[in-house]
Amino acid sequence: VNDYVGILDSKEIETIISLGKELEDKTGAQGVVVIIDSTNDVPIENYAIDLFRNWGIGQKSKDNGLLILVAINDRHWRVEVGRGLEGAIPDALSNRVMESLAKEDFKNGDYSSGIIKSYGAFTDLIAKEYGVTLNKSLNIKIPNERNESSNNFSGGILIGILIVFFAIDMFFNGARISSTLLKIIFWSNIGRRGGPGGSSGGGGGFGGFGGGSSGGGGSSGGW
C-alpha cells in the first residue's frame, strides 16, 4: 500500500497488506494500491503504466501484477493489469468492479471503503485464476456477474453477423469493403497507442516487486 494522501488508517492498511501478502505467497501475483493527490496533468493511463513498469509489479517471467491507482484531487482512478492477469481480469471486468464497488463510495468521500472493496474483489479474481482460496478473502460480491454469460452470447451473435457480412462481401465485391474496413481498424488502433509520457512521480522507489510489466490492459474512470 502506498498512501501518499493519508486516506487509509492503520487497520485498513494492514487489511490490504495481509491480503496482498497471502495472494503473493499462494500465486506469485502482486496487487498494489497507490493513492496520490494528482497526476499533475499527466494522463492517468500514462502515469499508471509508467509507475507499473518502473516498479516492476508482478513476476518478471509472468507479468502477473495489478495496480489500483487513485488520484483524489483529480477524481480519477486507473486499474492497470499485467499481461499475465488479463485473462482473469479483462478490461470490461476491471471497469465493472470499480464502477459497481468503488465509484459510489468515492463520490461520498469514503475512499477507503471503495479501495478495500475493489482490492478484495480483484484479489479473489486472481486467486480463482490460480485455483487457490484466500483465507483472508473479504468475500466481496461483484454485482451483475450473471450478465457475463448474456454478454458472451451477444458477442457470439455479433461475430456470426460479421462472418456472414465478410462472406457476402467476398462473393459479390471481391472483399473490397472488408479490406477497407480492416485498414481503417488497423490504423485507428495504431493511432490510439502511445508510450508513457512524463514522469510518474508520486512515490519513492521501494523494493519487493518482481520486475513485472504491463501491456496496457485495464480500465480508467472517475467520480
Secondary structure as GFF3:
##gff-version 3
##sequence-region A 1 223
A	DSSP	beta_strand	2	3	.	.	.	ID=ss1
A	DSSP	alpha_helix	10	27	.	.	.	ID=ss2
A	DSSP	beta_strand	30	36	.	.	.	ID=ss3
A	DSSP	alpha_helix	44	55	.	.	.	ID=ss4
A	DSSP	beta_strand	65	71	.	.	.	ID=ss5
A	DSSP	beta_strand	76	82	.	.	.	ID=ss6
A	DSSP	three_ten_helix	83	85	.	.	.	ID=ss7
A	DSSP	alpha_helix	91	97	.	.	.	ID=ss8
A	DSSP	pi_helix	98	102	.	.	.	ID=ss9
A	DSSP	alpha_helix	103	107	.	.	.	ID=ss10
A	DSSP	alpha_helix	111	130	.	.	.	ID=ss11
A	DSSP	alpha_helix	147	173	.	.	.	ID=ss12
A	DSSP	alpha_helix	176	192	.	.	.	ID=ss13
A	DSSP	beta_strand	214	222	.	.	.	ID=ss14
###
